[in-house]
């Protein structure tokens, strides 16, 4: 990895107002006390409570030790209503360093209020401060909800193709 610039973790909250004008959205770095709410949002969306998985993700991305790794939450009225997780990856797949988003989700009760947009803007700003100029992600082709979201944010097909094979004999 290339040398990281000075700490860029967004410890100070950034406030904004949703399109309906009455709910302030604050995006900040995750805290240990946010984890139960993150797990609940994920369980609502996926139908699975993955407590051990999320504890592992928090240990890796929520520590704040490396500015290239980001785990951000969006809060409305003091409650976590969304999260985004990603990191700057260097030179994988022959690509110059770029920011990768590998998880983003918003509580279904507050979707279409700008929360996802604010989360993506915040992590994008962090990646820019880390010196990268591209943002990438990967998603299931049948996940039309997240595909529509990313396309609405200006993302489009990139130069990489995902390949896979079954390892079962």
Secondary structure, DSSP 8 states (H G I E B T S, - for coil): -----S-----S-EEEE-TTSS-EEEEEE--GGGHHHHHHHHHHHHS---HHHHHHHHHHHSS-S-TTEEEEEEEETTEEEEEEEEEEE-SGGG--SEEEEEEEEE-GGGTTSSHHHHHHHHHHHHHHHTT---EEE---TT-HHHHHHHHHTT----S----------
